[in-house]
Amino acid sequence: MGTVVVTGSATGIGRAIALRLGAEHAVVVNAKDSVGEGRETADAIVASGGEAVFVQADVSTSRGAKEVISRGREALGPVTLLVNNAGATRAAELGDWDESHWHDMLNTNLLSAALTTQAFVSQLGGAEGAVVNVASARGLPGRARIGVAAYAAAKAGVISLTGALAQALAPQVSVNVVSPGFVNTRYFDRPDATDDDRARIEAWRTAVPIQRFVEPGEIADAVAFLLGNRGMTGANILADGGWTLTRD
Ligand SMILES: NC(=O)c1ccc[n+]([C@@H]2O[C@H](COP(=O)([O-])OP(=O)(O)OC[C@H]3O[C@@H](n4cnc5c(N)ncnc54)[C@H](OP(=O)(O)O)[C@@H]3O)[C@@H](O)[C@H]2O)c1
């Protein structure tokens, strides 16, 4: 038991992680804007007999990062587990880059994990804890592409941050990372997708050796495994259906 904060858990992978962990832990569900879906995720955990609360906060700011930890703690008790899942992918070709695009990608995907971990550690006292970050296979060497360079750089940063934190916080806190490949989420099911977008997504799907996108619940299983394994720290679990084995 113990309280776990899952950032960005209103939808997609974060929601699957929150539901999976809700069977064993009290869960702090979080989102920046998706309030309805965030409340719904917390309600689903409670309806299954668990404990959960929804905290709306922008975890890419110090204030929001502190808030999700402190309000979660007030509602459900000391937070001993943290999943830094909040993130977003936005594509921009070289000619369209500007400060706002790079700040958005770095803050949402990387700064959020750094600030929320800092807030988490500051309330831990002497308790043992565990952190799992959610990066991306795009963050691995050689897997970035120009249109998603800012996102890939941010996720490479998350992998690097994981190693630094794992060393600094051992043996009290384990810090590991999961790097998903393509996951069956709203990013690949946008109502505004053009025929070209749909064809590109289909090409990605068939290029994955397992011949499908990874399911959010499969990422949640990897996160749960890392949270429960005190012998592992600084590890990166690649959950990509074999995509990084291909040349795409
Ligand atoms: N889907 C994939 O194929 C894939 C692959 C590799 C890695 N990932 C990573 O997996 C994680 C989850 O992605 P997903 O596909 O499940 O995306 P998603 O459905 O868009 O969920 C992202 C969640 O993060 C929240 N969020 C974003 N910025 C936030 C902020 N500043 N503060 C608090 N919450 C914030 C969103 O809430 P709001 O709607 O309120 O902003 C939402 O609940 C991300 O880190 C993503 O980069 C995804």
PDBQT file of the ligand as one rigid body, heavy atoms in Angstrom, charges set to zero:
ROOT
HETATM    1  N1  LIG A 301       1.178   7.248 -27.220  1.00  0.00    +0.000 N 
HETATM    2  C1  LIG A 301       2.380   6.829 -27.584  1.00  0.00    +0.000 C 
HETATM    3  O1  LIG A 301       2.551   6.167 -28.610  1.00  0.00    +0.000 OA
HETATM    4  C2  LIG A 301       3.593   7.139 -26.730  1.00  0.00    +0.000 A 
HETATM    5  C3  LIG A 301       4.824   6.621 -27.127  1.00  0.00    +0.000 A 
HETATM    6  C4  LIG A 301       5.953   6.879 -26.365  1.00  0.00    +0.000 A 
HETATM    7  C5  LIG A 301       5.850   7.640 -25.218  1.00  0.00    +0.000 A 
HETATM    8  N2  LIG A 301       4.642   8.141 -24.856  1.00  0.00    +0.000 N 
HETATM    9  C6  LIG A 301       4.612   8.953 -23.629  1.00  0.00    +0.000 C 
HETATM   10  O2  LIG A 301       3.655   8.417 -22.735  1.00  0.00    +0.000 OA
HETATM   11  C7  LIG A 301       3.107   9.461 -21.927  1.00  0.00    +0.000 C 
HETATM   12  C8  LIG A 301       1.591   9.442 -22.024  1.00  0.00    +0.000 C 
HETATM   13  O3  LIG A 301       1.225   9.661 -23.382  1.00  0.00    +0.000 OA
HETATM   14  P1  LIG A 301      -0.236   9.351 -23.973  1.00  0.00    +0.000 P 
HETATM   15  O4  LIG A 301      -0.036   8.918 -25.361  1.00  0.00    +0.000 OA
HETATM   16  O5  LIG A 301      -1.010   8.533 -23.031  1.00  0.00    +0.000 OA
HETATM   17  O6  LIG A 301      -0.798  10.855 -24.069  1.00  0.00    +0.000 OA
HETATM   18  P2  LIG A 301      -2.180  11.515 -23.666  1.00  0.00    +0.000 P 
HETATM   19  O7  LIG A 301      -3.337  10.588 -23.819  1.00  0.00    +0.000 OA
HETATM   20  O8  LIG A 301      -2.197  12.805 -24.400  1.00  0.00    +0.000 OA
HETATM   21  O9  LIG A 301      -1.995  11.757 -22.121  1.00  0.00    +0.000 OA
HETATM   22  C9  LIG A 301      -1.094  12.693 -21.635  1.00  0.00    +0.000 C 
HETATM   23  C10 LIG A 301      -1.560  13.115 -20.264  1.00  0.00    +0.000 C 
HETATM   24  O10 LIG A 301      -0.615  14.064 -19.766  1.00  0.00    +0.000 OA
HETATM   25  C11 LIG A 301      -1.329  15.193 -19.286  1.00  0.00    +0.000 C 
HETATM   26  N3  LIG A 301      -0.474  16.372 -19.330  1.00  0.00    +0.000 N 
HETATM   27  C12 LIG A 301       0.170  16.918 -20.393  1.00  0.00    +0.000 A 
HETATM   28  N4  LIG A 301       0.856  17.991 -19.998  1.00  0.00    +0.000 NA
HETATM   29  C13 LIG A 301       0.654  18.121 -18.654  1.00  0.00    +0.000 A 
HETATM   30  C14 LIG A 301       1.104  19.023 -17.666  1.00  0.00    +0.000 A 
HETATM   31  N5  LIG A 301       1.906  20.040 -17.981  1.00  0.00    +0.000 N 
HETATM   32  N6  LIG A 301       0.673  18.862 -16.399  1.00  0.00    +0.000 NA
HETATM   33  C15 LIG A 301      -0.140  17.832 -16.059  1.00  0.00    +0.000 A 
HETATM   34  N7  LIG A 301      -0.599  16.947 -16.953  1.00  0.00    +0.000 NA
HETATM   35  C16 LIG A 301      -0.201  17.081 -18.229  1.00  0.00    +0.000 A 
HETATM   36  C17 LIG A 301      -2.538  15.267 -20.172  1.00  0.00    +0.000 C 
HETATM   37  O11 LIG A 301      -3.541  16.054 -19.550  1.00  0.00    +0.000 OA
HETATM   38  P3  LIG A 301      -4.182  17.323 -20.321  1.00  0.00    +0.000 P 
HETATM   39  O12 LIG A 301      -5.006  16.716 -21.432  1.00  0.00    +0.000 OA
HETATM   40  O13 LIG A 301      -4.962  17.961 -19.265  1.00  0.00    +0.000 OA
HETATM   41  O14 LIG A 301      -3.015  18.138 -20.833  1.00  0.00    +0.000 OA
HETATM   42  C18 LIG A 301      -2.912  13.793 -20.263  1.00  0.00    +0.000 C 
HETATM   43  O15 LIG A 301      -3.632  13.381 -19.116  1.00  0.00    +0.000 OA
HETATM   44  C19 LIG A 301       3.734  10.757 -22.442  1.00  0.00    +0.000 C 
HETATM   45  O16 LIG A 301       4.842  11.092 -21.649  1.00  0.00    +0.000 OA
HETATM   46  C20 LIG A 301       4.163  10.381 -23.849  1.00  0.00    +0.000 C 
HETATM   47  O17 LIG A 301       5.216  11.186 -24.336  1.00  0.00    +0.000 OA
HETATM   48  C21 LIG A 301       3.521   7.924 -25.580  1.00  0.00    +0.000 A 
ENDROOT
TORSDOF 0
